[in-house]
Amino acid sequence: MSKKITKGVRTPSRRKFFKAAAATGAAAVATVAMPNIAFGAPKTLKMQAAWPSGANIFFEMAGDYAKMVSDMSGGELKI
């Protein structure tokens, strides 16, 4: 009897299959178990300014920008 020679063809490894299956199962469990990030608390950022708060036009523009960001994000991001 002659042996078949198959170059470049690998036989499936049972060990690799079980490792991949275990990793896929662990990833699925971790995905379901993690809390939903979409419903997290609103994020608050601080803005650094080189001018003092008051009647300065730059401070007024920064306040307008912070309000605009809050409105555009639906209140999820506050500056």
Buried (B, 14 or more C-beta within 10 A) or exposed (E): EEEEEEEEEEEEEEEEEEEEEEEEEEEEEEEEEEEEEEEEEEEEEEEEEEEEEEEEEEBEEBEEEBEEBBEEEEEEBBB
